[in-house]
Amino acid sequence: MTDQISRIEALRTSVERLRGMVAPLDDDAIVQPAYPSEWTIAEVVSHVGSGAVISRRRLEDELAGSALADDFAPKTWDEWDAKSPRAQVDDGLVADAAFLAALGSLDADQRDAFTFAMGPMSFDFDGFIGLRLNEHALHTWDIDVALDPSATIPAEIAAFVVDGLGMIGRFTAQPTAGDDAVISVRTTDPDRRFTLTLTAEGATLAAAPAIAGGVADVDVVDVELPAEALVRLVYGRLDSAHTPPLVGDPALIERIRATYPGP
């Protein structure tokens, strides 16, 4: 975890960034393509908003000791899909802020006692916020890059997302052609080390062992890139048009891209 801010503060920063970039847009601007281009900006905000509604209900149900109804999420998606583009944006920003406020309203005892199960995995309160931050950071970039092709995920947000990439990397990896490979990866801003293992079945991304002083035990690496770029790479958002300068064999980068094709 970064020493500068907490995960919930990083989420607050992302929420404020999204509002700042989307709220001023007119009706023509919100229907332009986002990233990926099959979605408009309004549809991305709608996805953020519907996700906020569902996550807020999950939060409330967990605190009450009950389970989310099986039909709640599908009904919510249908409701938001039926909204006009303007309503998707306006309502999405409201729902996004409301969920953040709900998270911030929990007292210390509630936060300490909170657990959330997703399949075989269990998350504490900070981990639950992390799930939201991951999604929020990437979808905010989906909009930001449509407005500014040079957009990146802010380092203070990427610092949290990059530390959770191991879990995402296992589930989103696709098998690719080629021999098994073990790739050492270094990120900057923040400094992290990972080992990416590619196999015929998919891939695993694991933090490299740390040594005294907090520096990972990897001196020579195969790929070096900013942490926010690694985040986008694993989430399938590091196409050649949106790739910063990096160190590594281009063929190796292409294989990693194929492993994580994204949306």
C-alpha atoms as an extended CHARMM CRD file, in Angstrom:
* protein
*
       263  EXT
         1         1  MET       CA              0.0000000000        0.0000000000        0.0000000000  PROA      1               0.0000000000
         2         2  THR       CA              1.2110000000        3.4540000000       -0.7880000000  PROA      2               0.0000000000
         3         3  ASP       CA              2.2210000000        5.6280000000        2.1560000000  PROA      3               0.0000000000
         4         4  GLN       CA              0.5710000000        8.7230000000        0.7250000000  PROA      4               0.0000000000
         5         5  ILE       CA             -3.1450000000        7.9140000000        0.6930000000  PROA      5               0.0000000000
         6         6  SER       CA             -5.5290000000        5.1310000000        1.6540000000  PROA      6               0.0000000000
         7         7  ARG       CA             -7.4320000000        2.9940000000       -0.8270000000  PROA      7               0.0000000000
         8         8  ILE       CA            -10.7260000000        4.7450000000       -0.0710000000  PROA      8               0.0000000000
         9         9  GLU       CA             -9.0270000000        8.1080000000       -0.6520000000  PROA      9               0.0000000000
        10        10  ALA       CA             -7.7410000000        6.8000000000       -3.9830000000  PROA      10              0.0000000000
        11        11  LEU       CA            -11.2940000000        5.8090000000       -4.8640000000  PROA      11              0.0000000000
        12        12  ARG       CA            -12.4990000000        9.2780000000       -3.8620000000  PROA      12              0.0000000000
        13        13  THR       CA             -9.8860000000       10.7870000000       -6.1690000000  PROA      13              0.0000000000
        14        14  SER       CA            -11.0870000000        8.5890000000       -9.0270000000  PROA      14              0.0000000000
        15        15  VAL       CA            -14.7340000000        9.4800000000       -8.3880000000  PROA      15              0.0000000000
        16        16  GLU       CA            -13.8900000000       13.1820000000       -8.4220000000  PROA      16              0.0000000000
        17        17  ARG       CA            -11.8310000000       12.7920000000      -11.6130000000  PROA      17              0.0000000000
        18        18  LEU       CA            -14.6900000000       11.0500000000      -13.3780000000  PROA      18              0.0000000000
        19        19  ARG       CA            -17.1630000000       13.7460000000      -12.3960000000  PROA      19              0.0000000000
        20        20  GLY       CA            -14.7490000000       16.4840000000      -13.4410000000  PROA      20              0.0000000000
        21        21  MET       CA            -14.2390000000       15.0620000000      -16.9220000000  PROA      21              0.0000000000
        22        22  VAL       CA            -17.8210000000       13.9640000000      -17.6620000000  PROA      22              0.0000000000
        23        23  ALA       CA            -20.1260000000       16.5010000000      -16.0010000000  PROA      23              0.0000000000
        24        24  PRO       CA            -19.2070000000       19.3580000000      -18.4230000000  PROA      24              0.0000000000
        25        25  LEU       CA            -19.8360000000       17.2680000000      -21.5710000000  PROA      25              0.0000000000
        26        26  ASP       CA            -22.8200000000       18.1430000000      -23.7560000000  PROA      26              0.0000000000
        27        27  ASP       CA            -25.2970000000       15.6880000000      -25.2750000000  PROA      27              0.0000000000
        28        28  ASP       CA            -23.2250000000       15.2130000000      -28.4220000000  PROA      28              0.0000000000
        29        29  ALA       CA            -20.0120000000       14.5500000000      -26.5320000000  PROA      29              0.0000000000
        30        30  ILE       CA            -21.4520000000       11.8340000000      -24.2910000000  PROA      30              0.0000000000
        31        31  VAL       CA            -22.4910000000        9.6640000000      -27.2350000000  PROA      31              0.0000000000
        32        32  GLN       CA            -19.0400000000        9.5830000000      -28.8020000000  PROA      32              0.0000000000
        33        33  PRO       CA            -17.1520000000        6.2780000000      -28.5740000000  PROA      33              0.0000000000
        34        34  ALA       CA            -15.2190000000        5.4840000000      -25.4250000000  PROA      34              0.0000000000
        35        35  TYR       CA            -12.6330000000        2.7100000000      -25.0900000000  PROA      35              0.0000000000
        36        36  PRO       CA            -13.5820000000        0.1040000000      -26.2540000000  PROA      36              0.0000000000
        37        37  SER       CA            -15.3460000000        1.8150000000      -29.1470000000  PROA      37              0.0000000000
        38        38  GLU       CA            -18.4670000000       -0.3700000000      -28.9290000000  PROA      38              0.0000000000
        39        39  TRP       CA            -19.4060000000        1.6610000000      -25.8530000000  PROA      39              0.0000000000
        40        40  THR       CA            -20.2390000000        5.3320000000      -25.7510000000  PROA      40              0.0000000000
        41        41  ILE       CA            -19.0440000000        7.5780000000      -22.9530000000  PROA      41              0.0000000000
        42        42  ALA       CA            -22.5900000000        7.5730000000      -21.5730000000  PROA      42              0.0000000000
        43        43  GLU       CA            -22.6720000000        3.7740000000      -21.5730000000  PROA      43              0.0000000000
        44        44  VAL       CA            -19.3990000000        3.5940000000      -19.6590000000  PROA      44              0.0000000000
        45        45  VAL       CA            -20.7540000000        5.9920000000      -17.0220000000  PROA      45              0.0000000000
        46        46  SER       CA            -23.9410000000        3.8930000000      -16.9550000000  PROA      46              0.0000000000
        47        47  HSD       CA            -21.8340000000        0.8100000000      -16.2480000000  PROA      47              0.0000000000
        48        48  VAL       CA            -20.0640000000        2.6560000000      -13.4320000000  PROA      48              0.0000000000
        49        49  GLY       CA            -23.4240000000        3.8220000000      -12.0820000000  PROA      49              0.0000000000
        50        50  SER       CA            -25.1780000000        0.4610000000      -12.2320000000  PROA      50              0.0000000000
        51        51  GLY       CA            -22.1140000000       -1.1250000000      -10.6480000000  PROA      51              0.0000000000
        52        52  ALA       CA            -22.3270000000        1.4120000000       -7.8380000000  PROA      52              0.0000000000
        53        53  VAL       CA            -25.9820000000        0.5710000000       -7.2280000000  PROA      53              0.0000000000
        54        54  ILE       CA            -25.2540000000       -3.1620000000       -7.1340000000  PROA      54              0.0000000000
        55        55  SER       CA            -22.1670000000       -2.7790000000       -4.9560000000  PROA      55              0.0000000000
        56        56  ARG       CA            -23.9990000000       -0.4960000000       -2.5350000000  PROA      56              0.0000000000
        57        57  ARG       CA            -26.7530000000       -3.1010000000       -2.1570000000  PROA      57              0.0000000000
        58        58  ARG       CA            -24.0960000000       -5.7690000000       -1.5960000000  PROA      58              0.0000000000
        59        59  LEU       CA            -22.5510000000       -3.5720000000        1.1050000000  PROA      59              0.0000000000
        60        60  GLU       CA            -25.9150000000       -3.0710000000        2.8000000000  PROA      60              0.0000000000
        61        61  ASP       CA            -26.8080000000       -6.7580000000        2.5730000000  PROA      61              0.0000000000
        62        62  GLU       CA            -23.4640000000       -7.8570000000        4.0130000000  PROA      62              0.0000000000
        63        63  LEU       CA            -23.8690000000       -5.4710000000        6.9200000000  PROA      63              0.0000000000
        64        64  ALA       CA            -27.3960000000       -6.7920000000        7.4960000000  PROA      64              0.0000000000
        65        65  GLY       CA            -26.2890000000      -10.4120000000        7.2390000000  PROA      65              0.0000000000
        66        66  SER       CA            -28.3980000000      -11.1180000000        4.1780000000  PROA      66              0.0000000000
        67        67  ALA       CA            -27.6180000000      -12.1700000000        0.6070000000  PROA      67              0.0000000000
        68        68  LEU       CA            -28.0610000000      -10.1680000000       -2.5740000000  PROA      68              0.0000000000
        69        69  ALA       CA            -31.1400000000      -11.3430000000       -4.4700000000  PROA      69              0.0000000000
        70        70  ASP       CA            -30.2220000000      -13.3010000000       -7.5980000000  PROA      70              0.0000000000
        71        71  ASP       CA            -32.2770000000      -11.0360000000       -9.8430000000  PROA      71              0.0000000000
        72        72  PHE       CA            -31.0880000000       -7.7130000000       -8.4220000000  PROA      72              0.0000000000
        73        73  ALA       CA            -28.0810000000       -7.2450000000      -10.7090000000  PROA      73              0.0000000000
        74        74  PRO       CA            -29.8490000000       -8.2410000000      -13.9780000000  PROA      74              0.0000000000
        75        75  LYS       CA            -32.7900000000       -5.9690000000      -13.1750000000  PROA      75              0.0000000000
        76        76  THR       CA            -30.4220000000       -3.1110000000      -12.3920000000  PROA      76              0.0000000000
        77        77  TRP       CA            -28.5310000000       -3.5500000000      -15.6800000000  PROA      77              0.0000000000
        78        78  ASP       CA            -31.7950000000       -3.6190000000      -17.6260000000  PROA      78              0.0000000000
        79        79  GLU       CA            -32.9650000000       -0.4460000000      -15.8890000000  PROA      79              0.0000000000
        80        80  TRP       CA            -29.7590000000        1.4130000000      -16.6780000000  PROA      80              0.0000000000
        81        81  ASP       CA            -29.5850000000        0.1490000000      -20.2650000000  PROA      81              0.0000000000
        82        82  ALA       CA            -33.0300000000        1.6650000000      -20.8470000000  PROA      82              0.0000000000
        83        83  LYS       CA            -31.9790000000        5.1490000000      -19.7090000000  PROA      83              0.0000000000
        84        84  SER       CA            -31.2790000000        7.9460000000      -22.1700000000  PROA      84              0.0000000000
        85        85  PRO       CA            -27.6070000000        8.8820000000      -22.6210000000  PROA      85              0.0000000000
        86        86  ARG       CA            -28.0670000000       12.0370000000      -20.5540000000  PROA      86              0.0000000000
        87        87  ALA       CA            -29.7800000000       10.1080000000      -17.7520000000  PROA      87              0.0000000000
        88        88  GLN       CA            -27.0320000000        7.4700000000      -17.8620000000  PROA      88              0.0000000000
        89        89  VAL       CA            -24.4360000000       10.1700000000      -17.2430000000  PROA      89              0.0000000000
        90        90  ASP       CA            -26.3500000000       12.2290000000      -14.6840000000  PROA      90              0.0000000000
        91        91  ASP       CA            -27.6810000000        9.2570000000      -12.7340000000  PROA      91              0.0000000000
        92        92  GLY       CA            -24.3520000000        7.4560000000      -13.0170000000  PROA      92              0.0000000000
        93        93  LEU       CA            -22.4650000000       10.2750000000      -11.3450000000  PROA      93              0.0000000000
        94        94  VAL       CA            -25.0640000000       10.4680000000       -8.5750000000  PROA      94              0.0000000000
        95        95  ALA       CA            -24.9430000000        6.7110000000       -7.9270000000  PROA      95              0.0000000000
        96        96  ASP       CA            -21.1410000000        6.7420000000       -7.9960000000  PROA      96              0.0000000000
        97        97  ALA       CA            -20.9910000000        9.4590000000       -5.3440000000  PROA      97              0.0000000000
        98        98  ALA       CA            -23.6890000000        7.7820000000       -3.2500000000  PROA      98              0.0000000000
        99        99  PHE       CA            -21.7700000000        4.5160000000       -3.0960000000  PROA      99              0.0000000000
       100       100  LEU       CA            -18.5900000000        6.3460000000       -2.0820000000  PROA      100             0.0000000000
       101       101  ALA       CA            -20.5410000000        8.1250000000        0.6630000000  PROA      101             0.0000000000
       102       102  ALA       CA            -21.9520000000        4.7950000000        1.8730000000  PROA      102             0.0000000000
       103       103  LEU       CA            -18.4540000000        3.3420000000        2.1080000000  PROA      103             0.0000000000
       104       104  GLY       CA            -17.2310000000        6.3890000000        3.9940000000  PROA      104             0.0000000000
       105       105  SER       CA            -20.1210000000        6.2520000000        6.4800000000  PROA      105             0.0000000000
       106       106  LEU       CA            -19.0780000000        2.9510000000        8.0390000000  PROA      106             0.0000000000
       107       107  ASP       CA            -17.5160000000        3.2130000000       11.4850000000  PROA      107             0.0000000000
       108       108  ALA       CA            -14.3470000000        1.3840000000       12.5170000000  PROA      108             0.0000000000
       109       109  ASP       CA            -16.1910000000       -1.5930000000       14.0130000000  PROA      109             0.0000000000
       110       110  GLN       CA            -18.2670000000       -2.0830000000       10.8720000000  PROA      110             0.0000000000
       111       111  ARG       CA            -15.1710000000       -1.9030000000        8.7010000000  PROA      111             0.0000000000
       112       112  ASP       CA            -13.2930000000       -4.3890000000       10.8690000000  PROA      112             0.0000000000
       113       113  ALA       CA            -16.1910000000       -6.8740000000       10.8560000000  PROA      113             0.0000000000
       114       114  PHE       CA            -16.9900000000       -6.5820000000        7.1490000000  PROA      114             0.0000000000
       115       115  THR       CA            -16.3200000000       -9.5170000000        4.8090000000  PROA      115             0.0000000000
       116       116  PHE       CA            -17.4460000000      -10.0730000000        1.2470000000  PROA      116             0.0000000000
       117       117  ALA       CA            -17.3530000000      -13.4210000000       -0.5560000000  PROA      117             0.0000000000
       118       118  MET       CA            -17.0140000000      -13.6790000000       -4.3250000000  PROA      118             0.0000000000
       119       119  GLY       CA            -16.8440000000      -17.2890000000       -5.4330000000  PROA      119             0.0000000000
       120       120  PRO       CA            -13.9760000000      -18.9760000000       -3.5830000000  PROA      120             0.0000000000
       121       121  MET       CA            -12.4450000000      -15.6230000000       -2.5670000000  PROA      121             0.0000000000
       122       122  SER       CA            -13.1640000000      -13.5210000000        0.4960000000  PROA      122             0.0000000000
       123       123  PHE       CA            -12.4270000000       -9.8150000000        0.8920000000  PROA      123             0.0000000000
       124       124  ASP       CA            -12.2340000000       -7.5520000000        3.9080000000  PROA      124             0.0000000000
       125       125  PHE       CA            -13.4680000000       -3.9590000000        3.7700000000  PROA      125             0.0000000000
       126       126  ASP       CA            -10.2760000000       -2.6520000000        2.1860000000  PROA      126             0.0000000000
       127       127  GLY       CA            -10.3480000000       -5.4470000000       -0.3770000000  PROA      127             0.0000000000
       128       128  PHE       CA            -13.9790000000       -4.6770000000       -1.1880000000  PROA      128             0.0000000000
       129       129  ILE       CA            -13.0080000000       -1.0730000000       -1.8750000000  PROA      129             0.0000000000
       130       130  GLY       CA            -10.1480000000       -2.3710000000       -3.9890000000  PROA      130             0.0000000000
       131       131  LEU       CA            -12.5420000000       -4.2350000000       -6.2640000000  PROA      131             0.0000000000
       132       132  ARG       CA            -14.4350000000       -1.0090000000       -6.8720000000  PROA      132             0.0000000000
       133       133  LEU       CA            -11.2590000000        1.0120000000       -7.3400000000  PROA      133             0.0000000000
       134       134  ASN       CA             -9.9290000000       -1.4020000000       -9.9720000000  PROA      134             0.0000000000
       135       135  GLU       CA            -13.1060000000       -1.1540000000      -12.0250000000  PROA      135             0.0000000000
       136       136  HSD       CA            -13.4520000000        2.5720000000      -11.4920000000  PROA      136             0.0000000000
       137       137  ALA       CA             -9.8790000000        3.3950000000      -12.4760000000  PROA      137             0.0000000000
       138       138  LEU       CA            -10.0580000000        1.4500000000      -15.7380000000  PROA      138             0.0000000000
       139       139  HSD       CA            -13.4730000000        2.7530000000      -16.7920000000  PROA      139             0.0000000000
       140       140  THR       CA            -12.4610000000        6.3030000000      -15.9620000000  PROA      140             0.0000000000
       141       141  TRP       CA             -9.4740000000        5.7970000000      -18.2640000000  PROA      141             0.0000000000
       142       142  ASP       CA            -11.8430000000        4.4150000000      -20.9230000000  PROA      142             0.0000000000
       143       143  ILE       CA            -13.5070000000        7.8210000000      -20.9580000000  PROA      143             0.0000000000
       144       144  ASP       CA            -10.4220000000        9.9260000000      -20.3490000000  PROA      144             0.0000000000
       145       145  VAL       CA             -8.5570000000        8.4570000000      -23.3240000000  PROA      145             0.0000000000
       146       146  ALA       CA            -11.5090000000        9.1550000000      -25.6220000000  PROA      146             0.0000000000
       147       147  LEU       CA            -11.1460000000       12.8290000000      -24.7250000000  PROA      147             0.0000000000
       148       148  ASP       CA             -7.3400000000       12.8820000000      -24.5230000000  PROA      148             0.0000000000
       149       149  PRO       CA             -5.3940000000       10.1750000000      -26.4320000000  PROA      149             0.0000000000
       150       150  SER       CA             -2.3820000000       10.6850000000      -24.1400000000  PROA      150             0.0000000000
       151       151  ALA       CA             -4.3750000000        9.8840000000      -20.9690000000  PROA      151             0.0000000000
       152       152  THR       CA             -2.9280000000        7.5560000000      -18.3400000000  PROA      152             0.0000000000
       153       153  ILE       CA             -4.1330000000        6.2040000000      -15.0160000000  PROA      153             0.0000000000
       154       154  PRO       CA             -2.8270000000        8.5390000000      -12.2720000000  PROA      154             0.0000000000
       155       155  ALA       CA              0.1160000000        7.0350000000      -10.3980000000  PROA      155             0.0000000000
       156       156  GLU       CA             -1.5240000000        7.4050000000       -6.9680000000  PROA      156             0.0000000000
       157       157  ILE       CA             -4.4300000000        5.2540000000       -8.1870000000  PROA      157             0.0000000000
       158       158  ALA       CA             -2.3340000000        2.8150000000      -10.2330000000  PROA      158             0.0000000000
       159       159  ALA       CA             -0.2340000000        2.1480000000       -7.1210000000  PROA      159             0.0000000000
       160       160  PHE       CA             -3.1800000000        0.3360000000       -5.5590000000  PROA      160             0.0000000000
       161       161  VAL       CA             -4.4360000000       -1.3880000000       -8.6780000000  PROA      161             0.0000000000
       162       162  VAL       CA             -1.0340000000       -2.7920000000       -9.6370000000  PROA      162             0.0000000000
       163       163  ASP       CA             -0.6950000000       -4.5490000000       -6.2840000000  PROA      163             0.0000000000
       164       164  GLY       CA             -3.8660000000       -6.5240000000       -6.9970000000  PROA      164             0.0000000000
       165       165  LEU       CA             -2.9930000000       -7.5790000000      -10.5260000000  PROA      165             0.0000000000
       166       166  GLY       CA             -2.1000000000      -11.1350000000       -9.5490000000  PROA      166             0.0000000000
       167       167  MET       CA             -5.7440000000      -12.0040000000       -8.9130000000  PROA      167             0.0000000000
       168       168  ILE       CA             -6.9800000000      -10.3160000000      -12.0900000000  PROA      168             0.0000000000
       169       169  GLY       CA             -4.1740000000      -11.7870000000      -14.1660000000  PROA      169             0.0000000000
       170       170  ARG       CA             -5.1850000000      -15.3610000000      -13.3370000000  PROA      170             0.0000000000
       171       171  PHE       CA             -8.7860000000      -14.8920000000      -14.4080000000  PROA      171             0.0000000000
       172       172  THR       CA             -8.3750000000      -12.7610000000      -17.5360000000  PROA      172             0.0000000000
       173       173  ALA       CA             -5.4170000000      -14.5740000000      -19.1450000000  PROA      173             0.0000000000
       174       174  GLN       CA             -5.9980000000      -16.4420000000      -22.4080000000  PROA      174             0.0000000000
       175       175  PRO       CA             -3.8590000000      -19.2890000000      -23.7590000000  PROA      175             0.0000000000
       176       176  THR       CA             -1.4860000000      -18.1980000000      -26.5300000000  PROA      176             0.0000000000
       177       177  ALA       CA              0.6920000000      -19.9710000000      -29.0640000000  PROA      177             0.0000000000
       178       178  GLY       CA              4.3300000000      -20.4940000000      -28.2180000000  PROA      178             0.0000000000
       179       179  ASP       CA              6.5110000000      -22.2410000000      -25.6990000000  PROA      179             0.0000000000
       180       180  ASP       CA              6.0330000000      -21.7640000000      -21.9810000000  PROA      180             0.0000000000
       181       181  ALA       CA              7.8270000000      -18.6350000000      -20.8210000000  PROA      181             0.0000000000
       182       182  VAL       CA              8.7950000000      -16.9780000000      -17.5520000000  PROA      182             0.0000000000
       183       183  ILE       CA              9.0140000000      -13.1970000000      -17.9330000000  PROA      183             0.0000000000
       184       184  SER       CA             10.4180000000      -10.8170000000      -15.3360000000  PROA      184             0.0000000000
       185       185  VAL       CA              8.6370000000       -7.4630000000      -15.1810000000  PROA      185             0.0000000000
       186       186  ARG       CA              9.6430000000       -4.2430000000      -13.4500000000  PROA      186             0.0000000000
       187       187  THR       CA              7.3220000000       -1.2730000000      -13.0430000000  PROA      187             0.0000000000
       188       188  THR       CA              8.0970000000        2.3320000000      -12.2550000000  PROA      188             0.0000000000
       189       189  ASP       CA              5.9580000000        4.8430000000      -10.3700000000  PROA      189             0.0000000000
       190       190  PRO       CA              5.6520000000        2.8300000000       -8.1770000000  PROA      190             0.0000000000
       191       191  ASP       CA              8.5840000000        0.4410000000       -8.2870000000  PROA      191             0.0000000000
       192       192  ARG       CA              7.3300000000       -3.1610000000       -8.3490000000  PROA      192             0.0000000000
       193       193  ARG       CA              8.6510000000       -6.5110000000       -9.5970000000  PROA      193             0.0000000000
       194       194  PHE       CA              6.5650000000       -9.3420000000      -11.0310000000  PROA      194             0.0000000000
       195       195  THR       CA              7.0800000000      -12.7420000000      -12.5620000000  PROA      195             0.0000000000
       196       196  LEU       CA              4.7240000000      -13.5010000000      -15.4520000000  PROA      196             0.0000000000
       197       197  THR       CA              4.4840000000      -17.1700000000      -16.3470000000  PROA      197             0.0000000000
       198       198  LEU       CA              2.9150000000      -18.0170000000      -19.7010000000  PROA      198             0.0000000000
       199       199  THR       CA              1.7240000000      -21.5570000000      -20.4060000000  PROA      199             0.0000000000
       200       200  ALA       CA             -0.5650000000      -23.3290000000      -22.8390000000  PROA      200             0.0000000000
       201       201  GLU       CA             -3.3500000000      -22.9780000000      -20.2520000000  PROA      201             0.0000000000
       202       202  GLY       CA             -3.0020000000      -19.2370000000      -19.6450000000  PROA      202             0.0000000000
       203       203  ALA       CA             -0.8220000000      -17.1890000000      -17.3290000000  PROA      203             0.0000000000
       204       204  THR       CA             -0.0110000000      -16.2960000000      -13.7490000000  PROA      204             0.0000000000
       205       205  LEU       CA              1.3220000000      -12.9580000000      -12.5660000000  PROA      205             0.0000000000
       206       206  ALA       CA              3.0200000000      -12.9970000000       -9.1780000000  PROA      206             0.0000000000
       207       207  ALA       CA              4.9190000000      -10.4080000000       -7.1880000000  PROA      207             0.0000000000
       208       208  ALA       CA              8.6320000000      -11.1970000000       -7.2170000000  PROA      208             0.0000000000
       209       209  PRO       CA             10.2680000000      -11.9890000000       -3.8480000000  PROA      209             0.0000000000
       210       210  ALA       CA             11.2940000000       -8.9150000000       -1.8700000000  PROA      210             0.0000000000
       211       211  ILE       CA             14.5890000000       -8.4460000000       -0.0790000000  PROA      211             0.0000000000
       212       212  ALA       CA             15.7500000000       -6.0830000000        2.6530000000  PROA      212             0.0000000000
       213       213  GLY       CA             14.9390000000       -2.4750000000        1.9320000000  PROA      213             0.0000000000
       214       214  GLY       CA             11.8030000000       -3.3370000000       -0.0170000000  PROA      214             0.0000000000
       215       215  VAL       CA             13.5510000000       -3.8370000000       -3.3630000000  PROA      215             0.0000000000
       216       216  ALA       CA             12.4690000000       -6.9470000000       -5.2200000000  PROA      216             0.0000000000
       217       217  ASP       CA             15.0910000000       -9.5780000000       -5.9090000000  PROA      217             0.0000000000
       218       218  VAL       CA             15.1690000000       -9.0310000000       -9.6790000000  PROA      218             0.0000000000
       219       219  ASP       CA             17.9760000000       -6.9460000000      -11.1620000000  PROA      219             0.0000000000
       220       220  VAL       CA             17.7460000000       -7.8240000000      -14.8460000000  PROA      220             0.0000000000
       221       221  VAL       CA             14.2470000000       -7.7930000000      -16.2570000000  PROA      221             0.0000000000
       222       222  ASP       CA             12.6370000000       -8.6960000000      -19.5710000000  PROA      222             0.0000000000
       223       223  VAL       CA             10.0660000000       -5.8910000000      -19.5510000000  PROA      223             0.0000000000
       224       224  GLU       CA             10.0940000000       -2.5080000000      -17.8210000000  PROA      224             0.0000000000
       225       225  LEU       CA              7.1620000000       -0.0970000000      -18.0020000000  PROA      225             0.0000000000
       226       226  PRO       CA              5.1740000000        2.3310000000      -15.8340000000  PROA      226             0.0000000000
       227       227  ALA       CA              2.8760000000        0.6580000000      -13.3110000000  PROA      227             0.0000000000
       228       228  GLU       CA             -0.1900000000        2.2320000000      -14.8830000000  PROA      228             0.0000000000
       229       229  ALA       CA              0.8310000000        0.7340000000      -18.2400000000  PROA      229             0.0000000000
       230       230  LEU       CA              1.1230000000       -2.7380000000      -16.7080000000  PROA      230             0.0000000000
       231       231  VAL       CA             -2.3470000000       -2.2680000000      -15.2380000000  PROA      231             0.0000000000
       232       232  ARG       CA             -3.7090000000       -1.3990000000      -18.6560000000  PROA      232             0.0000000000
       233       233  LEU       CA             -1.7770000000       -4.2550000000      -20.2600000000  PROA      233             0.0000000000
       234       234  VAL       CA             -3.3350000000       -6.8470000000      -17.9470000000  PROA      234             0.0000000000
       235       235  TYR       CA             -6.7610000000       -5.2880000000      -18.4730000000  PROA      235             0.0000000000
       236       236  GLY       CA             -6.3460000000       -5.3750000000      -22.2700000000  PROA      236             0.0000000000
       237       237  ARG       CA             -5.9290000000       -1.6340000000      -22.7090000000  PROA      237             0.0000000000
       238       238  LEU       CA             -2.3350000000       -1.2610000000      -23.8880000000  PROA      238             0.0000000000
       239       239  ASP       CA             -2.7250000000       -1.2470000000      -27.6540000000  PROA      239             0.0000000000
       240       240  SER       CA              0.1210000000        0.1900000000      -29.7100000000  PROA      240             0.0000000000
       241       241  ALA       CA             -1.5770000000        3.5820000000      -29.9930000000  PROA      241             0.0000000000
       242       242  HSD       CA             -1.6660000000        3.9780000000      -26.2040000000  PROA      242             0.0000000000
       243       243  THR       CA              1.6820000000        2.5010000000      -25.1710000000  PROA      243             0.0000000000
       244       244  PRO       CA              4.2870000000        4.6700000000      -23.4100000000  PROA      244             0.0000000000
       245       245  PRO       CA              8.0210000000        4.1190000000      -23.9270000000  PROA      245             0.0000000000
       246       246  LEU       CA              8.9770000000        0.7780000000      -22.4130000000  PROA      246             0.0000000000
       247       247  VAL       CA             11.8600000000       -1.6550000000      -22.2810000000  PROA      247             0.0000000000
       248       248  GLY       CA             11.4430000000       -5.1310000000      -23.7410000000  PROA      248             0.0000000000
       249       249  ASP       CA             11.3700000000       -7.3020000000      -26.8390000000  PROA      249             0.0000000000
       250       250  PRO       CA              8.4140000000       -6.1300000000      -28.9950000000  PROA      250             0.0000000000
       251       251  ALA       CA              7.5340000000       -9.7430000000      -29.7910000000  PROA      251             0.0000000000
       252       252  LEU       CA              7.3440000000      -10.4680000000      -26.0730000000  PROA      252             0.0000000000
       253       253  ILE       CA              5.0750000000       -7.4860000000      -25.5180000000  PROA      253             0.0000000000
       254       254  GLU       CA              2.8060000000       -8.7010000000      -28.3240000000  PROA      254             0.0000000000
       255       255  ARG       CA              2.5390000000      -12.1260000000      -26.7350000000  PROA      255             0.0000000000
       256       256  ILE       CA              1.5750000000      -10.5570000000      -23.4180000000  PROA      256             0.0000000000
       257       257  ARG       CA             -1.0150000000       -8.4460000000      -25.2270000000  PROA      257             0.0000000000
       258       258  ALA       CA             -2.4280000000      -11.6160000000      -26.7920000000  PROA      258             0.0000000000
       259       259  THR       CA             -2.5480000000      -13.2390000000      -23.3520000000  PROA      259             0.0000000000
       260       260  TYR       CA             -4.6120000000      -10.3240000000      -22.0260000000  PROA      260             0.0000000000
       261       261  PRO       CA             -6.8690000000       -9.2710000000      -24.9330000000  PROA      261             0.0000000000
       262       262  GLY       CA             -9.2330000000       -7.3120000000      -22.6940000000  PROA      262             0.0000000000
       263       263  PRO       CA            -12.7580000000       -6.1640000000      -23.5270000000  PROA      263             0.0000000000
